[in-house]
Amino acid sequence: MTETVDVVLIGGGIMSATLGTLLREVQPDWKIVAYERLSDVAQESSNPWNNAGTGHAALCELNYMPQTDGPLDPAKAIGINEQFQQSRQFWSNLIARGVLDEPSTFINSTPHMTFVRGEKDVAYLKARYEVLKKEPLFAGIEYSEDSRVINQWAPLLMQKRRKGEPFAATRVPSGTDVDFGALTHQLFDHLASTGARVYTDHEVRSLKRQQDGTWLIKYRQTIGRTPGEIKARFVFVGAGGWALKLLQNSGIPEIKGYGVFPIGGQFLKTSNPAVVAQHKAKVYSQASVGAPPMSVPHLDARVVEGESSLLFGPFATFSPKFLKNGSLLDIVSQVRPHNLGPMLRVALANPDLITYLLGELVKTHAKKVDGLRTFMPTAKDEDWTLIQAGQRAQVMKKDPKKGGILQFGTEVIASEDGSIAGLLGASPGASTAVPIMLGLLKRCFPEQYAGWEPALRELIPTMGETLNDDPDAAEKSMSATASALSLTA
């Protein structure tokens, strides 16, 4: 007889780990099973070398507050920051409970900076600063056009820079660098220690709704190809780009009209101690014309497994795979009659993106280091090596006005009865995993959610509140989590 469990998590990334941890806290008696097709968890987008490790709080990312003809609107930037504060609270309380290890094993203080060149971008950055400095969640943001000040913040930006060139920078000391791979491992280790079963080398092949409302999940072990099956009352598909394929396989009508566009990435990396010692920040700039927001260039200080290094990029690559370890047929196998039209509309409406990708694909190593020199004029080719980052599957969906749009960010797709849900999309997903999964709990478990709220509020004290509307509450929350996470601010 096929076993029935309460929850099946598909995919061993930060989203499944976060959802499983939340459910274990509010419903400790539930049986939870997780399946990951690779030999370990956190090997795709959650792996520290497959992402930039930015604790996304809109402190330095200009795409969350784009330049327009009208007044600058900070609403989205504030919203992203509010979400990251919830993640900070969650992690802080898990440390207090002994769920997570020492904070430095997964999070470190790293100032977040924005650096721009040219009169137009300098004027925009100053205007952005003037708006954000009034917002409580952005307290402490600094602005300068003085090379001496910027040199103190990030020396590599200023060395041998051409005189007379307009430039400006902002800096927020309270930024963070996050090793989402280490965080994911620790969360899954905790789940396993509390009775959850975490299976690696198990690939889910199909999802089928049963008459009793449960889901029959059929899987295959990747070593030996032994098949198996299990039933679940609730299924979460946190399988990155493959979430689309599995949700399509489930047959839920809510997935109709959706497709994904895979974009890969590469980073230049250096571990040269003499270079690394001079840069202790994450520095973002403006995206190139036609580039997706996830391709905004940035020079990042990273700490992974205790090793300090610098990354610069990303440089876009193209692969038809939805995952780094996916199938070359992924991009074709997603096509359905209901999503073909929207995907074609997206292709026709984004010629700049196609041009940008083609330009990125023909760049040599030397050309990529030339791109780095716009940030770091003294960069030497021999100090930097290319590493392949993860695949990002950007959402394509129906749009009543345009027919189809390419959407950046993440989106939860759930069945009407809430028995199955999945996550599509990319950045700033990992940083905002906690609020995303809180929203999923409220949507998929409406009858239980009210009873869960007290336990959830113990983990995320400001859940349901807006910190930015209360300067005292914002300062108190940020100070408390900074202390708990051993951050400098």
C-alpha distance (Angstrom), angle and dihedral (degrees) to the residues before:
residue distance angle dihedral
M1 . . .
T2 3.81 . .
E3 3.81 113.7 .
T4 3.81 118.2 -118.2
V5 3.82 119.9 -149.0
D6 3.77 133.0 178.2
V7 3.81 100.0 -120.1
V8 3.80 136.0 17.6
L9 3.80 117.7 -168.4
I10 3.80 114.4 -160.4
G11 3.80 113.3 -157.6
G12 3.79 130.5 31.3
G13 3.81 99.8 -122.5
I14 3.79 136.5 114.2
M15 3.82 93.4 -83.5
S16 3.82 95.4 56.6
A17 3.80 90.4 41.7
T18 3.81 92.0 51.7
L19 3.80 94.7 45.7
G20 3.80 92.1 46.6
T21 3.81 91.1 50.5
L22 3.81 92.8 49.5
L23 3.81 91.4 49.0
R24 3.79 91.9 47.8
E25 3.81 89.6 54.1
V26 3.82 95.9 49.4
Q27 3.81 99.6 32.5
P28 3.81 108.1 26.0
D29 3.82 93.3 167.6
W30 3.81 94.9 61.3
K31 3.78 120.3 108.1
I32 3.81 109.8 -123.0
V33 3.80 125.5 -170.6
A34 3.83 125.4 -178.2
Y35 3.81 128.1 -164.4
E36 3.81 126.1 -161.0
R37 3.80 121.1 179.8
L38 3.82 95.0 -151.0
S39 3.80 127.1 69.6
D40 3.81 93.9 -99.5
V41 3.79 139.8 17.2
A42 3.83 122.6 -99.8
Q43 3.80 94.8 33.9
E44 3.80 99.3 126.2
S45 3.83 126.5 43.3
S46 3.82 92.9 -17.7
N47 3.81 92.6 58.0
P48 3.82 108.1 108.7
W49 3.81 93.4 -126.1
N50 3.81 92.2 49.6
N51 3.81 93.7 62.2
A52 3.80 138.0 33.7
G53 3.80 95.4 -110.1
T54 3.79 92.8 -131.4
G55 3.77 114.5 158.1
H56 3.81 90.0 -135.2
A57 3.81 108.4 -138.7
A58 3.84 98.5 141.5
L59 3.80 89.6 -108.3
C60 3.81 93.2 128.0
E61 3.83 107.3 4.2
L62 3.80 108.8 105.2
N63 3.80 95.1 -167.9
Y64 3.82 89.8 73.6
M65 3.81 89.1 62.2
P66 3.80 105.8 29.6
Q67 3.78 125.2 -168.1
T68 3.81 113.2 -102.5
D69 3.79 138.2 169.5
G70 3.81 90.1 -101.7
P71 3.80 133.8 52.5
L72 3.79 116.1 -48.7
D73 3.81 112.3 -98.6
P74 3.82 115.4 -146.2
A75 3.83 95.1 -173.4
K76 3.81 97.5 104.8
A77 3.80 93.3 42.8
I78 3.79 90.0 50.8
G79 3.81 90.7 47.6
I80 3.82 92.7 52.7
N81 3.80 90.5 48.1
E82 3.82 91.6 49.2
Q83 3.80 88.8 53.6
F84 3.79 93.6 49.9
Q85 3.80 90.2 51.4
Q86 3.82 87.8 60.0
S87 3.80 89.9 52.8
R88 3.81 89.8 50.5
Q89 3.82 90.7 51.1
F90 3.81 92.1 48.5
W91 3.79 93.7 49.9
S92 3.81 91.3 45.1
N93 3.79 92.8 55.0
L94 3.81 92.5 44.7
I95 3.81 88.4 55.8
A96 3.81 89.8 51.3
R97 3.81 89.2 52.0
G98 3.79 93.5 49.0
V99 3.81 93.5 -113.6
L100 3.81 93.4 118.5
D101 3.79 128.7 43.4
E102 3.79 127.0 -124.1
P103 3.83 109.5 -38.0
S104 3.82 93.3 -119.2
T105 3.80 89.1 65.4
F106 3.81 89.9 71.9
I107 3.83 111.3 6.6
N108 3.81 134.1 42.5
S109 3.79 135.5 174.8
T110 3.80 110.7 -100.4
P111 3.81 120.6 163.4
H112 3.80 114.0 -121.6
M113 3.80 115.4 -134.8
T114 3.78 138.0 179.4
F115 3.82 119.1 -152.4
V116 3.80 123.9 -172.5
R117 3.80 137.0 172.7
G118 3.81 132.1 -153.5
E119 3.79 130.4 47.8
K120 3.82 96.1 -89.8
D121 3.80 95.2 52.0
V122 3.80 92.4 42.0
A123 3.81 90.1 54.5
Y124 3.81 90.1 48.2
L125 3.81 94.2 48.6
K126 3.81 91.1 49.8
A127 3.80 90.8 50.2
R128 3.83 89.8 48.7
Y129 3.79 90.2 51.0
E130 3.80 92.2 50.1
V131 3.81 90.0 54.6
L132 3.81 98.2 42.8
K133 3.81 98.3 44.3
K134 3.81 87.8 69.4
E135 3.81 92.9 56.1
P136 3.85 116.7 92.3
L137 3.81 94.6 -138.4
F138 3.81 89.6 56.1
A139 3.79 95.6 49.0
G140 3.79 111.4 145.9
I141 3.81 97.0 31.4
E142 3.81 110.6 149.9
Y143 3.82 130.9 -159.4
S144 3.78 131.4 -161.7
E145 3.78 142.7 165.6
D146 3.82 90.5 -176.7
S147 3.80 113.9 111.0
R148 3.82 90.7 -151.2
V149 3.81 92.1 56.8
I150 3.81 94.2 43.7
N151 3.81 88.6 47.7
Q152 3.80 88.7 58.3
W153 3.81 90.5 50.3
A154 3.83 97.3 45.1
P155 3.83 116.4 -2.7
L156 3.81 94.8 -170.7
L157 3.81 90.1 66.1
M158 3.82 93.8 59.5
Q159 3.80 107.1 36.6
K160 3.84 110.3 114.8
R161 3.80 92.5 -11.0
R162 3.81 114.5 163.6
K163 3.81 113.5 -98.3
G164 3.79 119.2 -118.9
E165 3.80 94.4 30.0
P166 3.84 112.0 131.1
F167 3.80 111.1 -125.0
A168 3.79 139.3 155.7
A169 3.78 139.6 -178.4
T170 3.77 140.8 -163.5
R171 3.78 124.7 -153.7
V172 3.80 133.6 -164.2
P173 3.82 113.1 -172.9
S174 3.82 93.1 -159.9
G175 3.81 95.0 70.5
T176 3.80 121.8 121.8
D177 3.79 143.1 -147.7
V178 3.81 112.2 -144.6
D179 3.81 129.0 -162.3
F180 3.79 97.8 -150.6
G181 3.79 90.4 -179.5
A182 3.80 92.8 61.1
L183 3.81 90.5 43.2
T184 3.80 91.7 51.4
H185 3.81 92.3 48.8
Q186 3.79 92.1 50.7
L187 3.81 93.1 49.2
F188 3.81 92.7 49.4
D189 3.81 90.9 45.9
H190 3.80 88.4 55.0
L191 3.81 92.1 48.1
A192 3.79 90.7 51.3
S193 3.81 90.9 48.9
T194 3.81 90.0 55.3
G195 3.80 95.1 52.3
A196 3.78 103.8 -87.0
R197 3.81 113.7 135.3
V198 3.79 115.5 -129.7
Y199 3.80 114.6 -169.0
T200 3.79 121.3 -169.3
D201 3.83 123.7 -170.2
H202 3.82 88.0 38.6
E203 3.80 117.9 122.0
V204 3.80 119.0 -163.0
R205 3.78 108.8 -135.4
S206 3.81 105.6 178.2
L207 3.80 145.0 6.8
K208 3.79 121.4 -154.0
R209 3.79 129.1 178.6
Q210 3.80 114.1 -127.6
Q211 3.80 127.7 -147.3
D212 3.81 91.4 -109.9
G213 3.82 90.5 57.8
T214 3.80 96.6 -104.5
W215 3.79 124.6 119.5
L216 3.80 123.0 -118.5
I217 3.80 108.1 -143.3
K218 3.77 116.7 -164.4
Y219 3.79 117.8 -164.4
R220 3.78 140.4 172.1
Q221 3.77 129.1 -145.0
T222 3.78 108.6 -120.9
I223 3.80 91.1 -143.1
G224 3.78 108.9 62.3
R225 3.82 91.8 -2.1
T226 3.82 91.9 -115.2
P227 3.83 109.6 171.4
G228 3.79 125.3 -136.4
E229 3.77 141.9 164.8
I230 3.79 140.7 -151.9
K231 3.79 136.2 179.0
A232 3.79 124.6 -130.2
R233 3.77 135.6 -172.5
F234 3.80 89.8 -148.0
V235 3.81 130.8 23.2
F236 3.79 127.7 -165.4
V237 3.79 117.6 -166.2
G238 3.79 106.9 -155.5
A239 3.77 95.1 157.3
G240 3.80 100.9 128.5
G241 3.79 112.3 -131.2
W242 3.79 91.1 -3.9
A243 3.80 90.2 64.3
L244 3.80 88.0 83.9
K245 3.82 92.4 54.7
L246 3.79 93.5 48.4
L247 3.80 93.8 45.3
Q248 3.80 88.9 50.3
N249 3.80 88.4 50.3
S250 3.81 90.2 52.5
G251 3.79 90.6 62.0
I252 3.80 96.4 -135.9
P253 3.83 110.0 156.7
E254 3.81 92.2 -137.3
I255 3.82 91.2 75.9
K256 3.80 93.4 59.6
G257 3.79 114.4 117.5
Y258 3.79 94.1 23.8
G259 3.78 126.8 118.4
V260 3.79 134.6 157.1
F261 3.79 133.5 -131.8
P262 3.82 113.7 -148.1
I263 3.80 118.8 -138.0
G264 3.78 120.5 179.2
G265 3.76 127.8 -162.5
Q266 3.77 145.2 -155.2
F267 3.80 131.2 -158.0
L268 3.76 132.0 -156.5
K269 3.79 107.7 -129.0
T270 3.79 133.8 -167.5
S271 3.79 130.8 -177.5
N272 3.82 94.0 178.3
P273 3.84 101.7 138.2
A274 3.81 93.0 -146.4
V275 3.82 90.8 56.9
V276 3.80 98.0 37.2
A277 3.81 92.4 52.4
Q278 3.81 90.8 61.9
H279 3.79 98.2 57.0
K280 3.80 123.7 59.6
A281 3.80 102.2 160.1
K282 3.78 146.4 69.7
V283 3.80 107.2 -115.7
Y284 3.81 119.4 -166.6
S285 3.79 129.3 -174.6
Q286 3.81 140.5 177.1
A287 3.80 121.3 -55.0
S288 3.80 120.0 -113.4
V289 3.79 117.6 -104.2
G290 3.81 108.6 -76.7
A291 3.78 93.6 9.9
P292 3.81 118.3 132.1
P293 3.82 115.4 -116.1
M294 3.80 90.3 -107.7
S295 3.83 87.6 64.5
V296 3.81 96.1 60.9
P297 3.84 104.7 137.5
H298 3.78 116.0 -114.2
L299 3.80 139.2 168.6
D300 3.79 108.4 -142.5
A301 3.77 137.7 -167.9
R302 3.81 107.1 -142.4
V303 3.78 133.9 -168.7
V304 3.81 114.0 -165.6
E305 3.81 121.2 168.4
G306 3.80 89.0 -16.5
E307 3.82 94.1 -53.9
S308 3.80 119.3 121.0
S309 3.79 119.5 -145.4
L310 3.79 141.8 147.9
L311 3.79 127.9 -117.1
F312 3.79 128.5 -165.9
G313 3.75 126.1 -170.9
P314 2.89 150.0 -1.9
F315 3.78 104.9 -126.5
A316 3.76 110.3 -171.1
T317 3.79 120.2 -121.5
F318 3.77 129.8 179.8
S319 3.77 128.9 -130.1
P320 3.82 127.7 155.1
K321 3.81 87.7 -132.8
F322 3.80 119.6 107.8
L323 3.80 90.9 -153.0
K324 3.78 132.0 32.9
N325 3.80 85.6 -113.9
G326 3.80 94.0 36.6
S327 3.80 135.7 115.4
L328 3.80 127.9 -80.0
L329 3.81 86.8 -131.8
D330 3.81 94.8 58.6
I331 3.79 97.1 101.1
V332 3.80 92.0 50.0
S333 3.79 98.1 40.6
Q334 3.82 91.9 58.5
V335 3.81 93.2 64.2
R336 3.80 115.8 112.8
P337 3.82 130.9 163.6
H338 3.81 89.3 -106.6
N339 3.83 96.6 54.3
L340 3.81 102.3 33.9
G341 3.81 93.4 85.0
P342 3.82 96.0 50.0
M343 3.82 91.6 46.2
L344 3.81 92.2 51.0
R345 3.81 89.2 48.9
V346 3.79 89.6 53.2
A347 3.80 91.4 50.9
L348 3.82 92.1 50.7
A349 3.79 93.6 44.9
N350 3.81 96.9 50.5
P351 3.83 108.9 54.4
D352 3.81 90.3 141.0
L353 3.80 89.7 59.8
I354 3.81 91.7 51.9
T355 3.82 90.7 48.3
Y356 3.79 90.7 48.3
L357 3.81 92.9 50.4
L358 3.81 92.4 48.8
G359 3.80 90.1 50.3
E360 3.80 91.3 50.1
L361 3.81 93.0 49.6
V362 3.80 94.2 58.6
K363 3.82 95.9 48.2
T364 3.80 114.4 118.1
H365 3.81 123.8 -144.6
A366 3.81 88.6 -99.6
K367 3.82 91.4 52.7
K368 3.78 90.7 50.3
V369 3.79 91.1 52.1
D370 3.82 87.0 49.4
G371 3.81 86.4 58.6
L372 3.79 89.2 51.9
R373 3.82 89.7 53.6
T374 3.80 90.3 66.9
F375 3.82 83.2 69.1
M376 3.78 100.5 27.6
P377 3.82 112.1 26.3
T378 3.84 92.5 -171.6
A379 3.83 95.8 56.1
K380 3.82 113.9 137.2
D381 3.80 121.3 -150.7
E382 3.80 93.3 -134.1
D383 3.83 94.0 57.3
W384 3.79 94.4 60.6
T385 3.80 132.5 67.1
L386 3.80 129.1 -174.7
I387 3.79 120.3 -114.8
Q388 3.79 125.5 -172.7
A389 3.79 114.0 -119.4
G390 3.79 127.3 -160.3
Q391 3.78 131.4 -73.3
R392 3.81 118.7 -99.9
A393 3.78 118.2 -156.1
Q394 3.82 106.7 -154.3
V395 3.79 115.2 -154.7
M396 3.81 120.6 -109.2
K397 3.79 114.6 -170.0
K398 3.77 144.8 163.2
D399 3.78 117.7 -82.1
P400 3.83 123.1 -167.5
K401 3.81 92.7 -141.9
K402 3.80 104.8 33.4
G403 3.80 100.1 27.6
G404 3.77 91.8 -127.8
I405 3.81 137.3 14.4
L406 3.79 137.6 -167.5
Q407 3.80 106.3 -126.6
F408 3.78 125.4 -158.0
G409 3.77 121.0 -152.7
T410 3.79 128.1 32.7
E411 3.79 135.0 -54.3
V412 3.79 131.8 -167.8
I413 3.81 115.3 -139.4
A414 3.81 114.2 -162.6
S415 3.79 135.5 173.3
E416 3.78 117.6 -111.0
D417 3.81 92.4 -106.2
G418 3.82 92.6 46.0
S419 3.81 94.5 -123.7
I420 3.81 93.5 124.7
A421 3.79 132.7 27.6
G422 3.76 137.3 167.8
L423 3.78 139.5 -173.9
L424 3.79 124.7 -124.4
G425 3.80 127.5 -174.2
A426 3.78 139.2 32.6
S427 3.82 142.4 -112.2
P428 3.00 131.9 63.5
G429 3.80 86.3 20.4
A430 3.81 102.3 109.2
S431 3.81 94.1 47.1
T432 3.79 91.4 50.3
A433 3.81 97.5 38.4
V434 3.81 92.3 119.5
P435 3.83 98.4 57.4
I436 3.80 90.5 39.4
M437 3.79 90.9 55.2
L438 3.83 92.1 43.2
G439 3.80 87.6 56.3
L440 3.80 89.7 49.2
L441 3.82 91.8 51.9
K442 3.80 91.5 51.3
R443 3.80 91.8 47.5
C444 3.80 99.2 43.7
F445 3.81 100.6 34.8
P446 3.83 104.5 38.1
E447 3.81 94.0 152.0
Q448 3.81 95.2 51.4
Y449 3.81 99.0 35.3
A450 3.80 98.0 83.1
G451 3.80 89.7 53.7
W452 3.80 90.8 48.3
E453 3.81 95.8 51.0
P454 3.84 97.6 87.9
A455 3.82 91.9 53.9
L456 3.80 91.4 43.9
R457 3.80 91.2 49.8
E458 3.81 89.6 54.9
L459 3.79 87.4 59.0
I460 3.83 96.6 39.1
P461 3.83 106.8 25.9
T462 3.81 96.3 -174.0
M463 3.81 94.8 46.2
G464 3.80 108.8 146.6
E465 3.81 92.7 14.5
T466 3.80 131.3 101.8
L467 3.79 110.5 -129.5
N468 3.78 94.5 -169.5
D469 3.82 90.6 67.2
D470 3.81 90.8 60.0
P471 3.84 115.1 50.5
D472 3.80 93.3 -169.0
A473 3.81 93.1 50.3
A474 3.82 90.9 46.1
E475 3.80 92.5 51.4
K476 3.80 92.2 45.1
S477 3.83 93.6 49.8
M478 3.80 95.1 45.8
S479 3.80 92.4 46.9
A480 3.80 92.4 48.8
T481 3.80 94.6 49.7
A482 3.80 91.9 43.0
S483 3.79 88.6 56.3
A484 3.80 94.1 45.4
L485 3.81 92.6 47.1
S486 3.83 94.3 43.1
L487 3.81 91.3 -118.7
T488 3.77 123.2 155.3
A489 3.81 93.9 -129.7
